[in-house]
Amino acid sequence: MSSEETGIAGEEEAEMEEVVRVKLGCYGGVVKLVEDPSEEIMLLWGLRQPIYSNPNAYVLQSSLSLRLDACGHSLRILQSPSSLMTPGVTGAVMWDSGVVLGKFLENAVDSKRLLLQGKKVVELGSGCGLVGCIAALCGAQTILTDLPDRLRLLKKNVEANINSNDILGSASVCELTWGEDLDPQMLDLLPDYVLGSDVIYNEDAVRDLLSTLQQLCGTHTTVIVSGELRNDSVLEYFLEAAMENFSIGQVDQLEFHSEYRSNRVVIYILVKKNFEECANDN
């Protein structure tokens, strides 16, 4: 090995040593703690190079449905491709981040890193409902939520896929608009988990999303969100804003489902800081 190569290897080893790995919330795996959002963005785009990975590796948005096997069931998720022509409407079709997150949940349950059986789960921005349906198949009591005009397709998919006697959990659909006060019934028992895929897409939505997470999460709640690496500034804004009240860890791709990994998709675990931690940070 040349002296130059030795130097590069030494720098890489030093960088690895600086990474802080912790366990967060109820996720049994170890995650890389996010301490500096700008550094996180630089590493994601530098190491992952998402622009060189093909988008829509696991989905076809022009199709009327997506078929996927999960938890011993064959799911058929209906899509509405024509809805993409309506400005701002993207939840009527599937995206890679939803498929990756759904299969991540299945794999994490199978490998004992997550226990969803009997847990209360709320999915935000459910869209077509794949992630929430897989959570129900893993045994969770799942509430899938979205805006009023998105609920018709969501209900169809829940009814079509969570309808047999051998389902371990349950799934219901509820209207929820980020940034608004939550239904008191949803706050009676705060969820064990909050899930979301492709929920970080512009700064206004980030502010409303974090407002809802503040209301919805207790210190016992584990948030799991996935997103596609499209806009570095929006993701950095989310991380900076979320770190005021949440500890954040990035899940290593090796803990994704082995057949559903993409350099374009990242998964984060968030847990709410307790009062003392927030006071010290301020």
N, C-alpha and C positions, 0 to 999 in steps of 0.2 A: 504493500500500500504506500502510495506517495505521501509526502508531507502535506500536500494540499488536501488529499483525500482524508488523511488523518485529522486535519483541522476541521473539515466539514463534518466528519463523523463525531468529533468532539462537541461541535456546536449543537448537533442534533441531540446528542445525549444530554447536554446541559438543558436544552429546551424541554426534553422529556422529564427531567428532574424537576423543572419548575411547575409542571402541570400538577394541580391539586385535584386529587380524586377522592370523592366522598360518597356516602350513601345519603339519599334525600327521601324523606317521606316514607311511603309504604313500598317503594320500588326496591327490590332486593339486590339489584345490580349496582355497580359502582359507576358514577358519572363524573365527567370532567367539570369541575366547578367553574362557572363563568364569573370572572372577577373584573375584567376590563372589556366592555362591549366592543370598542374599536379594535382591540387585539383579536377578539373572537371573530369579528368580521374579516379581518385581514387573513387569518389562518384558514377560515372556511373557504374563502374565494381563492386563496393561494394554493392550498393543499387539495381541495376538492375539485377546483377548476370546473364549476358546474356548467359553464357555457359549452364545454366540450362533450357533455353527456346529453344523450337524446332525451327530449321531454316526452311525456306520455308513453313511457315504456310498458306500462301495465294497463293502460286504458285506451279506449277509442271513443272519442266524444261524438263522432258522427253516428254511432250505433244507438239503437233504441234501448239496449240493455247491456249490462256487464255481468258475466258469470264468473264466480270465484268459489273455490272450495275452502271452507274454514270450519274448524271444530267438528269435523265429521259430517258437515252439511254442505249441500250444493246451493249457493246463494245466487239468486237472479235479481240484480238491482236495475230497476227501470231508470232510464234517462230521458231527458227532453232536450235534444240537440237544438231545436228551434229556439229555445229560450236564450241561447247564447247571443242571439241577435238583439236582445233587450239590454240596453246599457246598464251595467252594474250587476247583472244577474249571471252568476257563475256556478251557483250551487245546484243547478238542475242536471249537471253531468258530473262524472267522477274525475278526480285528479290523482296523480301518482301518490301524493302525500297521504291521501285517505287510504289507499290500498296498502301502502307501506306501514302506516300506523295500525290498521286493522290486523295485518299479519304479524306485526310486532307484538300486539296484545296477545294473540293466540300463542306465539312462541314463548313469550314471557310467562304465561300461565303454565304452559307445558313444561318449562324449565324451572318452575317454582320461584321465579323472580317476582311474580305478581300473584296475588290472591284476589280474584274478583267474585268468587262464589258468595252470594248473599250480601254483597256490598252495594251501597247506593252510588250510582254513577249518573252524572249529568253530562250530556254532550252538547257543546255550543256550536252553532252554525252547522247543524247536522247535514244539510243538503240532501243528498240521496239516501243517507242513513246507513251506509255500509259499516262505519266504525261502531256506531251504537248497536247495530244488529250483532256484530261479532262480540261486543261486550256482553250482550244478553246471552249469547250462546256459551260464553265463558262463565255464566252463572250470575251475572250482575242484575240488579234491579235498576234498569236503565231508563232514564228520561231523555228523549231526543228532542232538541229544541231548535227553532229557527223562526224567521219572520213569518207573519201571517200568510203572505202570498206564496210561501214555499212549502206549506204544510200538506197540501193535497198529495203531491208526489211522495213526500216523506211518509205519510200515512199508508199509502199504497205499498211501499216497499216494506214497511214494518209488518203490515198484515200478511203480505205474501211470504215473508221469510221467517217470521217468529209466530208460527201458528200451529205447531205440533206439540204433542204431549211430552216429547222427549227433550224439550228445551229446558236447560238448567235454570235460566233466569227469566226475566220478563222485560218487555219494552213498551213504553207509552210515549205519546207525542204531545208536546206542549209548546205553545207560543211563547217566545222570549225575544225581546228587543234589547240589545246591549245598551247600557247606559241609563236605562230606565229602572225604576224601582221594581224589585222582584215580587212575584206573588208571595204573600205571607206563607202559604202552604209549602212553598219550595224552601223557605227559610226555617220551617219548623224543625227539620232534621237536616243539617248541612251534609252535603255528599262526602263520601269517602274519596271519590275520584271525580275530577272534571277533565273531559277530553275535548280536543279540538284539532281539526286538520284544515290547513289552508285558511287560518283565521287571522293571519298577520299580512295585510295587503295594502293598507294605507294608514297614514298617521291619525286621521279622524277615527277610523275603526279601531285602532290600537287604544286610543283614549277611552272609547266606550267599552271595549273588551276588558280593559283593566279595571274600569269602574264596576263592571259586572263580577269580575273575579274577586274584587275586594268584598262585595256583598256575599258572594256564594261560598267562599272558602273559609273554613275554620283552620286552626293551626294543625288539625289532624288531616286536612284535605291534601291529596296529592294531585297536582295538575300535570297532565301529559299532553303536549301539543306537538304537532308536526307541521312542517312547512316546506315549500319548494324555494330553493335559493334563486330568486328572481331579482329582488330589489334590496341591495345591501343597506341603503340608507333607512328604509322602513324597518328592517330587522334590527339594525343598530338602535333605532329610536325605541322599538319595543323593549329590547334588552335593558337599555338605560332607564326607561320609565318603570319597568317591572322590578328592577333591582331595588327600588325604594322600599318595597314591601315584601318582596319574595327573594328567596335564595333560588338560584337557577343552575342546573347542571345539564350538560350535553351528553346524550347517550352515544356510546361508541357504536359504530356501524356493525361491529362483530356481534353485537347483541340484537341486531335486527334479525328477522327471519332470513335464513340463508338464501332463499330464492327471491326475496323481495328487498333488494338493497339498491340504492341509487345515490350517486354523488350529488344529485340535485335536491335530495331530501334530508332534512335534519330533524331530530327529535329532541325536545327539551323536557326535563322534569322541573317543576316549580313547586316550592312549598312556602307557605306564608311565614314570615318572620314573626317571632313573638314580640310582645310589647317592649320588653327590655332591649331586645336587639334593635328594634326600630329607634328607640330612644338613643341608644349608643351611636347608631349610624348618623343621627341628626346632630 
